[in-house]
Amino acid sequence: MEKKPENKGYVLRKLFFASLYLSTFTFGGGYVIVTLLKEKFVDQYHWIDEEEMLDLVAIAQSSPGAVAVNGAIVVGYKLGGIPGTVLSVLGAILPPMVILSLISMFYNAFRSNFYIAALLKGMTAGVGAVIISVVYDMGKKIVKAKDWVNVVIMAASFCASYFLNVNIIYIILAVALFGMVRTLIRGDREK
């Protein structure tokens, strides 16, 4: 894997423009941006390895707030410290702020427009496909790791959320606690 370039200005510019680009052309919420963050920073720039990216995404998803902004925070901090965080967040929030401001100005016209409604319905289907792709990619990596405890946790979390309607906060807290205990137990065995 390539290491992050030493030129901090270059990294900060790339962080800002990558966040700006991803935020501008990503529709459907924060879960869609997860795949794009991976493609940009793991596959294209090779600044973060895949396992660490999954950890950063887990932190972003389990933190309060929008996943896209949280993702920008953790990736920005990892690659550029506080300045990287500020520029990544700025790049992530500018496009939605501008787009939503414009849409709100013309809301009444958009609300009743047949073509806009049809466009949004089509985008909903596309966003669903991207979310399924993210779930498949992340789940596949967990299964390939052959850590069956993690596979069971993944399946149990899905079932608790989908079939039993358990609040996602409780699931996150439970698996975080389980992961912490498991790590502590493994750490004691290695000593």
Buried (B, 14 or more C-beta within 10 A) or exposed (E): EEEBEEEBEEBBEBBBEBBBBBBBEBBBBBBBBBBBBBEBBBEEBEBBEEEBBBBBBBEBBBBEEBBBBBBBBBBBBBBBEEBBBBBBBBBBBBBBEEEEEEEEEEEEEBEEEEEBEEEEEEEEEEBEEBBEEBBEBBBEEBEEEEEEEBBEBBEEBEEBBEEEEBEEEEBBEBBEEEBEEBEEEEEEEEE
